[in-house]
Amino acid sequence: MTRKFLVAATLLTIVTALMAQPEKSTAQALATSDVRAITKESVIYGFPLVDNYRVLYSYFVDAKNNEFKAPWNTLYNVARVFTPDDKAIQTPNSDTPYSFLGADLRAEPLVLSVPDVTKDRYYSLQFIDLYTYNFAYVGSRATGNAAGNFLLAGPGWKGEKPDGIKEIIRSETDFAFVLYRTQLKGPDDVENVKKIQAEYRVQPLSKFLAAPAPAAAPRVDFFKPVTAEEERKSLHFFDELNFILQFAPPHPSEVELRERLATIGIVPGKPFDAGQKSAEFRQAVSEGMADAWKALADFKAQEIDTGKRTSADGFGNREFLNGDYLGRMAAAAFGIYGNSKEEAIYPAYFVDSEGRPLDGAKHRYTLRFGPGELPPVKAFWSLTMYELPASLLVANPLKRYLINSAMLPGLKRDADGGITLYLQHDSPDKDAQSNWLPAPAGPFWATMRLYWPQPAALDGKWKAPPLERAAQN
């Protein structure tokens, strides 16, 4: 009995001692190589959410920010022609003035109402969730130009379609961004755009139904986002990602991925708290972040710069991207909120036909559309000039910053019926001025925008013509 007692006492002592030791977290127990690999995966997966949130915070939360638009669930319209004096946003779009809606869908859905828009004017509403997926469209291509009411619901809403609602649009995430575009046909058209924007309406479903409003959603203490520069290196990136993920329920296809990310502390609504981790763990996380950005740089060099991938490949809904998280990261990093290719594509000119950088101080350029070779679109197309390195509009005596399809009646035709555009700094001959897109006296690039492109523009049958360097006189 004494021997049995001593053995039992010894075992009890060992167990008690083990229980007294601090428990090692799953994250601390992982090998540093695993931490590094999972961190890389989490950055590729999470960067679009973090950068998207940074923008949404400036638009709809931080009223002191110069970019602030309006509180959540309040539509904000902008209707004006951008000029070279507009320096806050790179590559300003002078084709389609914007309206902005930050949607908080936690308490109840929103009803978005659009007016009748004449068939000769393009407009669209682009619905973007926290993942940066373009999960729906309303407008000329998607739903037509007739008036209608559309219900935008979050993941927690289980109701049926009410009377008077044309379509239910469901967001995977509690917060979403709706970006409206309304075609501007020229500087004299601004008042017409304003009239259309004034008829866009947004209201809670309860107000639309004249019913009692549900209880308000809990107040959110919004996380102050890290800066765009800090997103690449700061470990607070992961605190921000954890904050965002609590409003993004895991998709069935991502359950295992989320479980894997949780092993290093990527847990919705929880602090990442890097300061409580070991130095080895923090180092592995920093190296994993660097690995993710190296993967993006390689992707750009091997896929984007070579033309294997274009903007048309990077934007779309979840089904279209189909788990291509590196492609989604690239799209967010190089052009967040780009349209899905069915809505618009953006052929760009950074070099001439022989691969030489564009410079308006040294050379003149021509862009010729042969007979029947204008961009194939169901809405409209444009070509906009931007100076480098700022990517801003170019001051010029004509105050002309783009040429678009609405200007076709005033453009001079070639002898065969084609159209030649002149991209140069100095004014061309008087009879060519109608086709002149003024360039800066220095480096520049130009981009086309094809809204509602026809199949030929999507399947490669139509290709943007080369930009030719003109012979020197």
C-alpha positions in Angstrom: 0.0 0.0 0.0 2.9 2.3 0.9 4.5 1.7 -2.5 1.3 2.3 -4.3 0.7 5.5 -2.4 4.2 6.7 -3.2 3.7 6.0 -7.0 0.3 7.8 -6.9 1.7 10.7 -5.0 4.6 11.0 -7.5 2.2 11.0 -10.5 0.0 13.6 -8.9 3.1 15.8 -8.3 4.1 15.5 -12.0 0.6 16.2 -13.3 0.2 19.2 -11.0 3.6 20.6 -12.1 2.6 20.2 -15.8 -0.7 21.9 -15.2 1.0 24.8 -13.5 3.2 25.5 -16.5 1.9 28.2 -18.9 0.0 26.7 -21.8 1.7 27.2 -25.1 -0.6 28.6 -27.8 -1.1 27.0 -31.1 0.7 29.9 -32.8 3.7 29.6 -30.5 3.9 25.8 -30.9 4.1 26.0 -34.7 7.4 25.7 -36.4 8.7 29.1 -37.6 8.6 27.8 -41.2 4.9 27.1 -40.8 4.2 30.5 -39.3 6.1 32.1 -42.2 4.2 30.1 -44.8 0.8 30.7 -43.3 1.5 34.4 -42.9 2.3 34.7 -46.6 -1.0 33.0 -47.3 -2.9 35.3 -44.9 -1.4 38.5 -46.5 -2.3 37.4 -50.0 -5.8 36.5 -48.9 -6.2 39.5 -46.5 -4.6 42.4 -48.3 -7.7 43.2 -50.4 -9.9 43.3 -47.3 -7.4 45.6 -45.4 -6.8 48.0 -48.3 -10.6 48.1 -49.1 -11.3 48.9 -45.4 -8.7 51.7 -45.4 -10.6 53.4 -48.2 -14.1 52.7 -46.7 -12.9 54.1 -43.4 -11.8 57.4 -45.1 -15.1 57.6 -47.1 -17.7 56.7 -44.5 -16.2 56.7 -41.0 -13.5 59.4 -40.6 -15.4 62.7 -41.0 -12.2 64.7 -40.6 -10.6 63.0 -43.6 -10.4 65.0 -46.8 -11.8 61.9 -48.7 -14.9 61.6 -46.4 -18.1 61.3 -48.4 -21.0 60.7 -46.1 -22.1 58.4 -43.1 -23.0 54.8 -43.8 -26.3 54.3 -45.7 -26.2 57.8 -47.1 -25.7 58.4 -50.8 -23.1 61.0 -51.9 -23.1 62.4 -55.4 -20.2 64.1 -57.3 -21.1 65.7 -60.6 -18.4 67.8 -62.3 -15.7 67.7 -64.9 -12.3 66.8 -63.5 -9.4 69.1 -64.5 -5.6 69.2 -64.1 -6.3 71.1 -60.8 -7.7 67.8 -59.3 -4.7 66.2 -57.8 -6.1 64.1 -54.9 -6.9 61.0 -57.0 -4.7 59.4 -59.6 -6.1 58.7 -63.1 -9.3 60.7 -62.5 -12.2 59.4 -64.6 -13.9 62.2 -66.6 -16.3 59.8 -68.3 -18.6 58.9 -65.5 -19.1 61.1 -62.5 -19.4 59.0 -59.3 -21.9 58.5 -56.5 -20.8 56.7 -53.4 -22.7 54.5 -50.9 -21.3 52.8 -47.9 -23.8 50.1 -46.9 -24.2 48.9 -43.3 -26.5 45.9 -43.7 -26.4 44.5 -40.2 -29.8 45.8 -38.9 -31.8 45.5 -42.1 -31.5 45.6 -45.9 -31.4 48.8 -48.0 -33.6 49.6 -50.9 -31.8 51.3 -53.8 -34.1 53.1 -56.3 -33.0 54.2 -59.8 -34.9 56.4 -62.2 -35.7 56.0 -65.9 -32.5 56.8 -67.7 -32.6 57.6 -71.4 -31.3 54.7 -73.5 -28.5 56.7 -75.0 -26.9 57.3 -71.6 -24.9 54.6 -69.8 -25.1 54.2 -66.0 -24.1 51.5 -63.6 -24.1 50.6 -59.9 -21.2 48.3 -59.0 -21.7 46.3 -55.7 -18.4 45.5 -53.9 -18.1 43.5 -50.7 -15.4 43.5 -48.1 -13.5 40.9 -50.1 -13.5 43.3 -53.1 -15.6 40.9 -55.1 -17.9 42.6 -57.6 -20.9 40.6 -56.5 -23.6 42.4 -58.5 -24.5 45.2 -61.0 -27.5 47.3 -61.6 -27.6 49.6 -64.7 -27.7 49.8 -68.5 -26.0 46.4 -69.1 -27.2 44.4 -66.1 -30.8 45.5 -65.6 -31.6 48.0 -68.3 -32.3 51.8 -68.2 -35.9 51.5 -66.8 -36.7 52.6 -63.2 -36.7 50.1 -60.4 -36.2 49.3 -56.8 -33.4 46.9 -55.7 -33.1 45.3 -52.3 -29.5 45.0 -50.9 -29.4 42.5 -48.1 -26.6 41.3 -45.8 -25.7 37.7 -44.9 -28.0 37.7 -41.9 -31.2 38.6 -43.6 -33.7 35.7 -44.3 -36.7 37.6 -45.6 -38.7 37.2 -48.8 -38.9 39.6 -51.7 -41.3 42.4 -50.9 -43.8 43.8 -53.3 -42.3 46.6 -55.4 -38.8 45.1 -55.4 -37.4 44.2 -58.8 -34.5 42.1 -57.5 -32.8 41.0 -54.2 -29.1 41.5 -54.2 -27.2 39.6 -51.5 -23.9 40.6 -50.0 -21.7 38.0 -48.3 -20.5 40.6 -45.9 -22.2 42.9 -43.4 -20.7 46.0 -45.0 -20.5 46.7 -48.7 -19.6 49.5 -51.1 -21.8 50.6 -54.0 -20.1 52.7 -56.6 -22.4 54.5 -59.1 -21.2 55.7 -62.5 -23.3 58.1 -64.7 -22.1 58.9 -68.2 -21.0 62.5 -68.8 -21.1 63.3 -72.5 -19.2 66.5 -72.3 -18.7 69.6 -70.1 -22.1 71.0 -71.2 -23.8 67.8 -70.0 -23.1 68.2 -66.2 -26.6 69.5 -65.4 -28.2 66.5 -67.0 -26.0 64.2 -64.9 -27.0 66.1 -61.7 -30.7 65.6 -62.5 -30.2 61.8 -62.8 -28.1 61.7 -59.6 -30.8 63.6 -57.7 -33.2 60.8 -58.5 -31.1 58.0 -57.1 -32.6 57.0 -53.8 -31.4 54.9 -50.8 -33.6 54.0 -47.8 -33.9 51.2 -45.2 -36.3 48.5 -46.1 -38.6 49.4 -43.1 -39.0 52.9 -44.5 -39.7 51.6 -47.9 -42.4 49.3 -46.4 -43.7 52.0 -44.0 -43.1 49.5 -41.2 -41.5 49.8 -37.8 -37.7 49.8 -37.9 -35.9 46.9 -36.3 -33.5 47.3 -33.4 -30.4 49.2 -34.4 -27.2 47.2 -34.9 -24.6 47.4 -32.1 -22.4 50.4 -32.3 -19.0 49.6 -33.9 -15.8 51.0 -32.6 -14.1 51.1 -36.0 -10.5 50.1 -36.1 -8.2 52.9 -37.2 -6.6 51.5 -40.3 -2.9 51.3 -40.9 -1.6 53.5 -43.8 -1.0 52.2 -47.3 2.7 52.1 -46.6 2.3 50.3 -43.2 0.1 47.6 -44.9 3.3 46.1 -46.3 5.2 45.7 -43.0 3.3 46.6 -39.9 2.1 43.6 -37.8 -1.0 45.7 -36.9 -2.1 44.7 -40.4 -3.3 41.5 -38.7 -5.2 43.3 -36.0 -7.0 45.1 -38.7 -7.6 42.0 -40.7 -9.1 40.3 -37.6 -11.4 43.3 -37.0 -12.7 43.1 -40.6 -13.2 39.4 -40.7 -15.9 39.6 -38.0 -18.1 41.2 -40.6 -17.3 38.6 -43.3 -18.7 35.2 -42.4 -16.5 32.4 -43.9 -17.7 31.1 -47.2 -18.0 27.3 -47.3 -15.1 27.2 -49.7 -12.9 29.0 -47.2 -13.6 27.1 -43.9 -10.4 25.2 -44.0 -8.4 28.2 -45.1 -9.8 30.2 -42.2 -9.0 27.4 -39.8 -5.4 27.4 -41.0 -5.1 31.1 -40.6 -6.4 30.8 -37.1 -3.4 28.8 -36.1 -1.2 31.9 -36.2 -3.9 34.1 -34.6 -6.0 35.3 -37.5 -9.3 35.1 -35.6 -12.3 37.3 -36.4 -12.9 39.9 -33.8 -9.8 39.0 -31.7 -6.6 41.0 -31.3 -3.6 39.6 -33.1 -1.5 41.2 -30.3 2.0 40.6 -31.8 3.6 42.1 -28.7 2.6 39.0 -26.8 4.3 36.6 -29.2 7.9 35.5 -29.1 10.6 37.3 -31.1 11.0 34.2 -33.3 7.3 34.3 -34.1 7.3 38.0 -34.9 10.3 37.5 -37.2 8.6 34.6 -39.0 5.5 36.8 -39.5 7.6 39.7 -40.9 9.3 37.3 -43.3 6.0 35.9 -44.4 4.7 39.4 -45.1 7.8 40.0 -47.3 7.2 36.7 -49.0 3.7 37.7 -50.0 4.8 41.0 -51.5 7.7 39.2 -53.3 5.1 36.8 -54.7 3.0 39.8 -56.0 6.1 41.4 -57.6 6.9 38.1 -59.4 3.2 37.8 -60.5 3.3 41.3 -61.9 6.6 40.6 -63.8 5.6 37.2 -65.1 1.9 37.6 -65.7 0.9 41.3 -65.9 3.9 42.9 -67.5 4.1 40.2 -70.1 0.4 40.7 -71.1 -0.6 37.2 -70.0 -3.0 38.7 -67.5 -4.9 42.0 -68.0 -7.3 44.0 -65.8 -10.1 41.9 -67.3 -8.7 38.8 -65.4 -8.5 40.4 -61.9 -12.0 41.8 -61.2 -15.2 39.9 -60.8 -17.4 37.9 -58.5 -16.3 35.0 -56.3 -17.2 32.4 -58.9 -15.2 34.2 -61.6 -12.0 34.5 -59.5 -12.5 31.0 -58.1 -9.9 31.0 -55.4 -7.3 33.1 -57.3 -6.2 35.0 -54.2 -3.0 36.3 -55.7 -4.9 37.6 -58.7 -7.3 39.3 -56.3 -4.4 40.8 -54.4 -2.9 42.2 -57.6 -6.2 43.7 -58.7 -6.5 45.5 -55.3 -2.9 46.6 -55.3 -2.8 48.0 -58.8 -6.4 49.2 -59.4 -8.8 48.6 -56.6 -12.5 48.8 -57.5 -12.0 48.0 -61.2 -15.0 46.8 -63.1 -15.7 43.2 -64.0 -14.8 42.8 -67.7 -18.4 42.4 -68.8 -19.0 46.0 -67.6 -15.7 47.7 -68.7 -12.2 47.0 -69.9 -9.2 49.3 -69.9 -6.6 48.9 -72.6 -3.6 51.1 -71.7 -0.7 52.7 -73.6 2.6 53.0 -71.6 4.8 52.4 -74.6 4.7 52.9 -78.4 4.4 50.2 -81.0 8.1 49.4 -80.6 8.1 49.3 -76.8 9.6 52.7 -76.2 8.3 54.9 -73.4 6.0 57.8 -74.4 7.4 61.3 -74.2 5.6 64.4 -75.5 8.6 66.6 -75.3 10.5 64.5 -77.8 7.9 62.8 -80.1 4.5 63.0 -81.6 2.2 59.9 -81.8 -0.8 58.7 -83.8 -3.5 56.3 -83.0 -5.5 55.1 -86.0 -8.8 53.3 -86.1 -9.3 51.8 -89.5 -12.7 51.6 -91.1 -15.0 49.6 -88.9 -12.3 49.2 -86.3 -13.5 51.6 -83.6 -13.7 50.0 -80.1 -16.7 47.6 -80.1 -19.0 48.8 -77.3 -22.7 48.8 -76.5 -22.3 52.0 -74.4 -19.3 54.2 -75.2 -15.5 54.4 -75.3 -12.9 57.0 -74.4 -9.2 57.7 -74.5 -7.8 59.8 -71.7 -4.3 61.4 -71.4 -2.3 61.3 -68.2 1.1 62.9 -67.4 3.7 60.9 -65.6 4.7 60.3 -62.9 1.6 61.8 -61.2 -1.0 60.2 -63.5 -3.0 63.4 -63.6 -4.8 65.2 -66.4 -2.8 67.4 -68.7 -3.3 71.2 -68.8 -3.7 72.4 -72.4 -5.2 75.3 -74.3 -8.2 73.3 -75.6 -9.0 72.1 -72.0 -9.5 68.7 -73.7 -8.4 65.8 -71.5 -10.0 62.9 -73.4 -11.6 62.0 -76.7 -14.6 59.8 -76.6 -17.3 58.3 -78.8 -19.7 61.1 -78.1 -17.2 63.4 -80.0 -17.3 61.2 -83.1 -19.5 63.6 -85.2 -16.9 66.3 -84.7 -13.8 64.2 -85.5 -12.2 64.4 -89.0 -12.3 61.2 -91.0 -9.4 59.8 -93.0 -9.9 59.3 -96.8 -10.9 55.7 -96.2 -13.4 56.6 -93.4 -11.0 55.7 -90.6 -10.1 58.0 -87.8 -6.6 59.1 -86.8 -6.0 60.7 -83.3 -3.0 62.8 -82.7 -1.3 62.5 -79.3 1.3 65.3 -79.1 2.3 68.3 -77.1 2.3 70.9 -79.9 -0.8 71.8 -81.8 -1.1 69.8 -85.1 -2.2 71.5 -88.3 -5.5 73.3 -88.1 -7.4 70.7 -90.0 -6.3 68.0 -87.5 -7.1 69.9 -84.3 -10.4 68.2 -83.9 -8.6 64.9 -83.5 -5.8 66.3 -81.2 -5.5 64.9 -77.7 -2.9 67.2 -76.1 0.1 65.5 -74.4 2.4 67.0 -71.8 5.9 68.2 -72.6 7.3 65.1 -71.0 6.5 61.5 -70.1 2.9 60.4 -70.3 0.6 57.4 -70.7 -3.0 57.0 -72.0 -5.8 54.6 -71.3 -8.9 53.6 -73.2 -12.1 52.8 -71.4 -14.6 50.5 -73.1 -17.9 50.5 -71.2 -20.2 47.5 -71.8 -17.7 46.0 -74.3 -19.1 43.8 -77.0 -17.9 40.1 -77.3 -15.2 41.0 -79.9 -13.4 43.2 -77.3 -13.6 40.4 -74.7 -12.6 37.4 -76.8 -9.6 39.1 -78.5 -11.1 39.4 -82.0 -10.7 43.2 -81.6 -7.4 44.5 -80.4 -6.6 48.1 -79.4 -4.5 49.6 -82.3 -0.8 50.3 -81.6 0.3 53.8 -80.8 2.8 54.8 -83.5 5.6 57.3 -83.2 5.2 59.9 -85.9 8.1 60.6 -88.3 10.0 63.8 -87.4 9.6 66.7 -89.7 
